[in-house]
Amino acid sequence: MDNYCLDKVHKFEEFVDRRLKPDLVRAISERDKVFEQQKTFSDLRKNIENLQKNSVTSLRTLVNLGSEVYMQAEVPDTQHIFVDVGLGFHVEFTWSEALNYISLREEKLARQIEEYTHHIASIKAQIKMVCEGIRELLQLPAEATLQEPIF
C-alpha cells in the first residue's frame, strides 16, 4: 500500500478521534442533562398532583440549605408554590398555573431531546461513513468493516 493511502487513512482516523468522537460524547452528555431536567419537572408534576388529590393544605418537610444540610420547615399554605424558572429566578404559581408551566417546559424539553437524538444519530452516521471510506482505502472486503464506537 502506498504512502498516499496510508496518509489518507491516518487523516480519517484522526478526524474521527479528534472531532467526531468528542462531538458525540458532548452531544450525549447534553442530552443526558436535558433528560435530568425532564425528570425534575416530571417529579414536580407528580408531587403537585398528589397534593391536589390528597387536598393537602399544609405540610412539614425538610429543606436543603445547601451542602446536603437539611432543616425542618412547615408550610402553612400549599396553595401557592415557587418554581425555579432558570437563572436563579423563582416564580410563585398556583397549582394549576404550575401544572400549565410544567406542561410547556416538558414539551420544550421533549423537543430538545429529539433534536439531540437526531444530532447523535447524524454523528454516528458520519463515523460510519468515515469508517467505510477507510475500509475502501484499505481495500478490505465489506464484511470486515471497522468497528464503530458503542455509546
C-alpha positions in Angstrom: 0.0 0.0 0.0 1.4 3.4 -0.9 2.1 6.3 1.4 -0.8 8.4 -0.1 -3.4 5.8 1.1 -1.8 5.4 4.5 -1.7 9.2 4.9 -5.4 9.4 4.0 -6.3 6.6 6.4 -4.4 8.4 9.2 -6.2 11.7 8.5 -9.6 10.0 8.5 -8.8 8.2 11.8 -7.5 11.5 13.3 -10.7 13.2 12.2 -12.8 10.5 13.9 -10.8 10.6 17.1 -10.3 14.3 17.4 -13.5 15.7 16.1 -16.4 13.2 15.7 -15.9 11.1 18.9 -15.7 14.2 21.2 -18.7 15.7 19.4 -20.6 12.5 20.0 -19.6 12.4 23.7 -20.6 16.1 24.2 -24.0 15.6 22.4 -24.8 12.6 24.6 -23.8 14.5 27.7 -26.0 17.4 26.8 -28.9 15.1 26.0 -28.4 13.5 29.4 -28.7 16.9 31.1 -32.0 17.5 29.3 -33.2 14.1 30.5 -32.4 15.1 34.1 -34.4 18.4 33.7 -37.3 16.4 32.2 -37.2 14.1 35.2 -37.2 17.0 37.7 -40.3 18.5 36.0 -42.0 15.2 35.9 -41.4 14.7 39.6 -42.7 18.2 40.4 -45.8 17.5 38.4 -46.4 14.2 40.3 -45.9 16.0 43.6 -48.4 18.7 42.7 -50.9 16.2 41.5 -50.5 14.3 44.8 -51.1 17.5 46.8 -54.2 18.2 44.8 -55.5 14.6 45.0 -55.0 14.4 48.8 -56.2 18.0 49.4 -53.1 18.9 51.3 -53.3 22.5 52.7 -50.3 22.4 54.9 -47.3 20.2 55.4 -44.0 19.6 57.2 -40.9 18.9 55.1 -37.1 19.0 55.0 -35.5 21.8 53.1 -32.0 21.5 51.7 -30.0 24.5 52.9 -27.0 23.6 50.7 -24.1 21.2 51.0 -26.6 18.5 52.0 -27.6 20.3 55.2 -31.3 20.0 55.8 -33.7 21.8 58.1 -37.3 21.1 59.0 -39.8 23.5 57.6 -43.6 23.9 58.0 -45.6 25.1 55.0 -48.8 26.6 56.4 -50.4 27.2 52.9 -49.5 24.9 50.0 -51.9 26.5 47.5 -49.0 28.6 46.1 -45.6 27.2 45.3 -42.4 28.6 43.9 -41.0 27.1 40.8 -37.4 27.6 39.6 -37.7 29.0 36.1 -34.0 29.3 35.5 -31.1 31.6 36.0 -31.8 31.6 39.8 -35.3 33.0 39.4 -38.3 31.5 41.1 -41.9 32.3 40.2 -44.9 31.9 42.6 -47.6 29.8 41.0 -50.9 28.3 42.0 -51.1 24.6 41.5 -52.9 24.9 38.1 -50.5 27.6 36.9 -47.6 25.4 37.9 -49.0 22.4 36.0 -49.5 24.6 32.9 -45.9 25.8 33.1 -44.6 22.3 33.7 -46.5 21.0 30.6 -45.0 23.7 28.4 -41.5 23.0 29.8 -41.9 19.3 29.3 -42.9 19.8 25.7 -39.8 22.0 25.1 -37.6 19.5 26.8 -39.0 16.7 24.7 -38.2 18.7 21.5 -34.7 19.3 22.8 -34.2 15.6 23.4 -35.4 14.8 19.9 -33.0 17.3 18.4 -30.1 15.9 20.4 -31.1 12.3 19.4 -31.1 13.3 15.7 -27.7 15.1 16.2 -26.3 12.0 17.8 -27.6 9.8 15.0 -26.0 12.1 12.5 -22.6 12.0 14.2 -22.8 8.2 14.3 -23.6 8.1 10.6 -20.6 10.3 9.9 -18.4 8.0 11.9 -19.8 5.0 10.0 -19.2 6.8 6.7 -15.6 7.6 7.5 -15.0 4.0 8.6 -16.4 2.9 5.3 -14.1 5.3 3.5 -11.2 3.8 5.4 -12.3 0.3 4.5 -12.4 1.2 0.8 -8.9 2.8 1.0 -7.5 -0.3 2.7 -9.4 -2.4 0.1 -10.9 -4.6 2.8 -13.9 -6.8 2.0 -17.3 -5.4 3.1 -17.7 -7.9 5.9 -14.5 -6.8 7.6 -15.7 -3.3 8.4 -14.1 -1.4 11.2 -15.9 -1.4 14.5 -17.6 1.9 15.3 -17.6 3.0 19.0 -20.6 1.9 21.0 -22.1 4.7 23.1 
